[in-house]
Amino acid sequence: MFLSRRLVEPIKRTLNSKFKFGCYKGIACFSKCCSRADVLLTPYDVIRMKNRLGISSGEFLDRYTYTHTDEKSSHPYAVLKMTDDEGKCPFVTVEGCSVYEDRPSNCRYYPIGQGIMMMGSGKGPVNEEFYFFVKDPNCLGYQEEKEWTIETWRRDQGVELYDEMNKEWKEVQLRRNASGQPQLDSKKQGMLYMASYDIDRFKKFIFESNFFALFDIDKEEVEKIKTDELALMKFGFKYLKYILMLEETLKVKEEYKKKAV
């Protein structure tokens, strides 16, 4: 989420940090945290939600998101669009979240926030995850008596799978931010957005262009990304590293190298 600083408790927490919290239909503030919220989506979020709704990634993005471009990195991000009339999440009903089993990672984490930063070490830079509490004054959940650690909360909310699926994508964002590279032009922004979020269009792009004529991709991998959406998503992360010049994750075929000389 893009959180207001007044909501963030400025203390770095660990998986062992304890807190008391509860959220259920009978609580007075039920689903109020789902209004006027800026929920940044990840690639895996979009796959889960568009499949839940039975629509394409492009239709999901057009109907339910808007694009936020980060000023520092110039990276475009998909953000869940609230309804115009009351500022509510489009998936919230009187019964709660209508896509609860496939809700986004940030919704699962609440009232915890999660971040990742690059730290120096004797073996070079390493990525370190950290956590913090989100203290929304309208949320009554902190008055409940059930005690959690951040680790047990993550497990209970099913967020571990989401973190695993999104890990490589988050690392791409972090490395790009830390590398001091120039702002992205509109073409690269479009490619980054497509490979991150619009997986159906990305699939069409690589299979209906000269992509595989240009790059030397293992045949088994090609066959897998034809039918396995998660493999395609992870291939997209590989593509991002290549176009952002973070790693030589793709190999141009020799015949194309000779043409370029």
SVG drawing of the C-alpha trace seen along z (x, -y; Angstrom):
<svg xmlns="http://www.w3.org/2000/svg" viewBox="-24 -12 57 42">
<polyline fill="none" stroke="black" stroke-width="0.4" points="0.0,0.0 1.0,-3.6 0.6,-4.4 0.2,-7.8 3.1,-8.4 0.8,-9.1 -0.5,-5.5 2.9,-3.9 4.6,-3.1 8.2,-4.0 9.7,-1.0 11.3,1.9 9.7,5.2 10.8,8.8 8.9,12.1 8.9,12.6 7.3,9.2 4.1,9.6 0.8,7.8 -2.9,8.2 -5.4,8.0 -8.8,9.3 -11.1,8.7 -14.5,10.3 -17.9,9.4 -19.3,8.3 -16.7,5.7 -17.9,2.1 -15.2,1.1 -15.7,4.1 -14.4,3.5 -13.8,-0.3 -10.1,0.3 -11.2,1.3 -12.3,-2.2 -10.1,-5.0 -7.1,-2.6 -4.3,-2.7 -3.6,1.0 -0.5,1.5 -0.8,4.8 1.9,7.4 2.0,9.6 0.8,12.6 -2.1,10.6 -3.3,9.8 -3.1,13.4 -5.1,14.6 -7.8,12.0 -8.3,12.0 -8.6,15.8 -11.0,15.6 -13.2,13.2 -12.7,15.2 -11.4,12.3 -8.2,11.4 -5.4,9.5 -6.1,6.6 -9.7,6.4 -8.9,6.7 -6.4,3.9 -8.7,1.6 -11.7,2.2 -10.2,2.3 -6.9,0.5 -5.1,-2.7 -1.4,-3.3 0.8,-5.0 4.3,-6.0 7.0,-6.2 8.8,-9.6 12.1,-8.2 12.4,-5.0 9.9,-5.9 8.4,-2.4 4.7,-2.1 2.6,-0.2 -1.0,1.1 -3.1,-0.2 -6.5,1.1 -9.1,-1.5 -11.7,-2.4 -15.3,-3.1 -16.1,-6.8 -19.2,-7.2 -18.0,-6.0 -14.4,-5.3 -14.9,-1.6 -13.0,1.3 -15.0,2.7 -14.8,6.2 -16.2,5.3 -19.8,6.3 -21.9,6.2 -20.6,9.8 -17.0,8.8 -14.5,9.4 -16.1,11.1 -12.6,12.3 -11.3,13.1 -9.5,16.4 -7.7,14.5 -7.3,11.1 -4.1,9.1 -0.9,9.5 -1.2,6.1 -4.7,6.8 -3.5,10.1 -0.8,8.4 -2.9,5.7 -2.4,4.4 1.2,5.3 3.3,3.5 6.2,5.2 9.3,3.8 12.6,4.9 15.9,3.0 19.4,3.7 22.0,4.1 25.8,4.3 27.6,7.4 31.0,9.1 29.6,11.0 28.2,8.0 24.7,6.5 21.9,8.7 18.2,8.1 16.6,7.8 12.9,7.9 11.4,5.9 7.9,5.3 6.1,2.5 2.7,1.9 0.0,-0.1 -2.0,-2.1 -5.2,-3.3 -7.1,-5.3 -10.4,-4.0 -9.4,-0.4 -10.7,1.3 -8.9,4.5 -6.0,3.6 -8.4,3.7 -9.0,7.4 -7.3,9.9 -6.0,12.5 -2.2,12.4 0.0,13.0 3.5,12.8 4.1,11.4 5.2,14.9 1.9,16.6 -0.1,13.8 1.6,14.3 0.9,18.0 -2.7,17.5 -3.4,15.1 -1.7,17.3 0.8,14.6 3.8,16.8 2.9,18.1 2.4,14.6 5.8,13.5 7.5,16.4 5.7,15.7 6.5,11.9 10.0,12.1 11.9,11.9 9.7,9.1 10.3,7.1 14.0,7.6 13.9,6.3 12.3,3.1 14.8,2.8 17.9,3.3 16.6,0.8 16.1,-1.8 19.5,-1.2 21.5,-1.2 21.2,-4.9 20.0,-4.2 18.3,-7.0 14.6,-7.4 12.8,-4.9 11.5,-6.2 7.8,-5.5 8.6,-2.5 10.5,-0.7 7.8,-1.7 5.2,-0.1 7.3,3.1 7.9,3.2 4.1,2.8 3.2,5.5 5.7,8.1 4.7,7.3 0.9,7.1 -0.6,7.8 0.4,11.4 -2.1,12.3 -0.7,9.5 2.9,10.5 2.2,14.1 0.8,12.8 3.9,10.5 6.4,13.3 4.5,16.0 3.2,13.8 6.4,11.9 10.0,12.8 10.9,13.1 12.0,16.7 13.8,16.2 15.8,13.5 16.5,15.1 18.0,18.5 15.4,20.0 15.4,23.7 12.6,25.6 11.4,27.1 11.0,23.7 9.1,22.5 6.7,25.4 6.2,24.8 5.4,21.1 2.8,21.9 0.6,23.7 1.9,22.7 0.9,19.2 3.2,19.0 6.1,20.1 5.2,17.4 5.1,14.9 8.6,15.9 9.8,15.7 8.5,12.2 10.7,11.4 13.7,12.7 12.7,10.5 12.5,7.5 16.1,8.1 17.2,8.2 15.5,5.0 16.4,3.1 20.0,4.2 20.3,5.8 21.4,9.2 22.1,11.0 19.2,13.3 18.4,13.8 20.9,14.8 20.6,13.3 21.1,15.9 24.5,15.9 23.1,15.1 21.5,11.9 24.7,10.9 26.5,11.2 23.8,9.0 24.3,6.3 28.0,6.1"/>
</svg>
